[in-house]
Amino acid sequence: MQTSQSHRAYLTLEHLIVTLALKPGALVTEKQLIDLAGHGRTPVREAIQKLSWQGLILVKPRVGLQVAEIAPEDHGNVMQVRRELEPIAAALTAEHAADEQRDRLGDCARAMEECAVTGDLAGFFAADKSFDEILEDACPNGFIVAALGPVQTHSRRLWYSTASPERMDRAIALHVAVIRAIQQGRVAEARAAMVVLIDYLAAK
């Protein structure tokens, strides 16, 4: 139960950081994050530890907690890692995902397509986070998963800071193409579709 509460607290706070509701550079207190997450001290502290490990929250002695700034070089550095690793992760997931994971990917695709209709940018980012977590569960290479987790989150925040409904529509279409290839076990197509998606996301 504690782990589940910690994960829910993490997802809530991560979403607030990614969607810039918690602004880059903002100083926050543990009490504020507890109130925002809607969970107790222990699960929120565990969530803060994960966000700190991902480089999204900085723990500053005698100062407190600070939401990480966005540096000019972050976009290029993040996309360099994603371009190398994410096509491999997509291919491995297409090959190894369980039926239940493929069904969850279908749910993600439908949620994204609904966001394209309604223009719900925050909803799309929540669905994208679910997509990343399913890949994390299904990809058999834990080293790739560990490397991708933080950069995917940073990438969502960077993209959200410059996103527009027009760019979201194209991003959703490319995400859905990746998801459908993975769902149907088309390994080479999943890898190629992920390359196209990353190239699009890398373009400022």
C-alpha positions in Angstrom: 0.0 0.0 0.0 2.8 2.4 0.9 4.5 1.8 -2.4 1.2 2.5 -4.3 0.6 5.7 -2.3 4.2 6.8 -3.0 3.8 6.1 -6.7 0.5 8.1 -6.8 2.1 10.9 -5.0 5.0 10.8 -7.4 2.7 10.8 -10.5 0.8 13.9 -9.1 3.9 15.9 -8.4 5.6 14.8 -11.6 2.6 16.0 -13.6 2.6 19.4 -11.8 6.3 19.8 -12.6 6.0 18.6 -16.2 3.0 20.9 -16.9 4.8 23.8 -15.3 2.1 24.2 -12.6 5.2 24.0 -10.3 7.4 26.5 -12.2 11.1 25.9 -12.9 13.2 27.5 -10.2 10.3 27.7 -7.7 11.1 27.1 -4.0 8.7 24.8 -2.4 8.3 23.2 1.1 7.6 19.6 1.9 4.3 20.8 3.5 3.2 22.4 0.2 4.0 19.2 -1.7 2.1 17.1 0.8 -0.9 19.3 0.3 -0.6 19.2 -3.5 -0.1 15.5 -3.7 -2.9 14.7 -1.3 -0.9 12.0 0.5 0.9 11.7 3.8 4.4 12.7 4.7 6.1 9.3 4.1 4.8 8.7 0.5 5.5 12.3 -0.4 9.0 12.0 0.9 9.5 8.9 -1.2 8.1 10.7 -4.2 10.5 13.6 -3.5 13.4 11.2 -3.4 12.5 9.8 -6.8 12.0 13.3 -8.3 15.4 14.4 -6.8 17.0 11.3 -8.4 15.5 12.3 -11.7 16.8 15.8 -11.4 13.4 17.5 -11.2 13.6 18.6 -7.6 16.8 19.9 -6.0 17.2 19.3 -2.3 19.2 22.3 -1.0 20.6 22.2 2.6 19.3 25.1 4.7 17.2 26.3 1.8 14.7 23.6 1.2 13.4 22.2 -2.1 13.6 23.8 -5.5 12.0 22.8 -8.8 14.9 22.4 -11.2 15.5 25.1 -13.7 15.3 24.5 -17.5 18.8 25.0 -18.9 19.4 25.9 -22.6 21.3 22.7 -23.3 18.7 20.4 -21.7 16.7 19.8 -24.9 19.7 18.6 -27.0 21.1 16.5 -24.2 17.8 14.8 -23.5 17.0 14.1 -27.1 20.5 12.6 -27.7 19.7 9.9 -25.1 16.2 9.3 -26.4 17.3 9.0 -30.0 19.8 6.3 -29.2 17.8 4.2 -26.7 14.1 4.6 -27.3 13.9 2.9 -30.7 15.6 -0.1 -29.1 13.1 0.0 -26.2 10.2 0.1 -28.6 11.5 -2.9 -30.6 12.1 -4.9 -27.5 8.6 -4.1 -26.1 7.0 -5.0 -29.4 8.7 -8.4 -29.1 8.2 -9.1 -25.4 5.1 -7.3 -24.2 2.4 -9.4 -22.5 -1.1 -9.3 -23.8 -2.2 -7.3 -20.8 0.5 -4.7 -21.6 -0.6 -4.5 -25.2 -4.2 -3.9 -24.1 -3.0 -1.1 -21.8 -1.1 0.4 -24.7 -4.4 0.4 -26.7 -6.0 2.4 -23.8 -3.2 4.9 -24.1 -3.7 5.3 -27.8 -7.4 5.9 -27.3 -6.8 8.4 -24.6 -4.3 10.3 -26.8 -6.7 10.4 -29.7 -9.4 11.8 -27.4 -7.0 14.5 -26.3 -6.4 15.4 -30.0 -10.2 15.9 -30.4 -10.6 18.0 -27.2 -7.2 19.8 -27.4 -6.4 18.5 -23.9 -2.6 19.0 -23.7 -2.3 18.1 -20.0 -4.4 14.9 -20.7 -2.1 14.0 -23.5 0.9 14.3 -21.2 -0.7 12.1 -18.6 -1.4 9.5 -21.3 2.2 9.8 -22.5 3.4 9.2 -19.0 1.3 6.0 -18.9 2.8 5.0 -22.2 6.3 5.4 -20.8 5.4 3.4 -17.7 4.1 0.5 -19.8 7.3 0.5 -21.8 9.2 0.4 -18.5 7.2 -2.6 -17.4 7.5 -4.5 -20.7 11.0 -3.7 -21.9 13.2 -6.6 -20.7 16.4 -4.5 -20.6 16.4 -2.8 -17.2 19.5 -0.7 -18.0 17.7 1.0 -20.9 14.6 1.5 -18.7 16.7 3.1 -16.0 18.4 5.5 -18.4 15.2 6.5 -20.2 13.0 7.2 -17.2 14.4 10.6 -16.2 15.0 11.9 -19.7 11.5 11.1 -20.8 10.1 13.2 -17.9 12.5 16.1 -18.7 11.5 15.8 -22.3 7.8 16.2 -21.5 8.5 19.3 -19.4 10.6 20.8 -22.1 8.1 20.0 -24.8 5.2 21.4 -22.7 6.9 24.7 -22.3 6.7 25.3 -26.1 3.8 23.1 -27.1 0.9 24.2 -29.2 -2.4 22.4 -30.2 -1.0 22.1 -33.8 2.2 20.4 -32.6 0.2 18.2 -30.2 -1.9 16.8 -33.0 1.1 15.6 -35.0 2.8 14.3 -31.8 -0.3 12.3 -31.0 -0.5 10.8 -34.4 3.2 9.7 -34.2 2.8 8.3 -30.7 -0.2 6.3 -31.9 1.8 4.9 -34.8 4.4 3.6 -32.4 1.8 2.2 -30.0 0.0 0.3 -32.8 3.2 -1.2 -34.1 4.2 -2.4 -30.6 0.7 -3.7 -30.0 0.8 -5.8 -33.1 4.3 -7.1 -32.4 5.8 -5.5 -35.5 9.4 -5.1 -34.2 11.1 -3.3 -37.1 8.1 -1.0 -37.6 8.0 -0.1 -33.9 11.7 0.8 -34.0 11.3 2.9 -37.2 8.1 4.6 -35.9 9.9 5.6 -32.7 12.8 7.1 -34.8 10.3 9.3 -36.6 8.6 10.3 -33.3 11.9 11.2 -31.7 13.1 13.2 -34.7 9.8 15.2 -34.6 10.1 15.8 -30.9 13.8 16.9 -31.2 12.9 19.6 -33.7 12.3 22.9 -31.9 
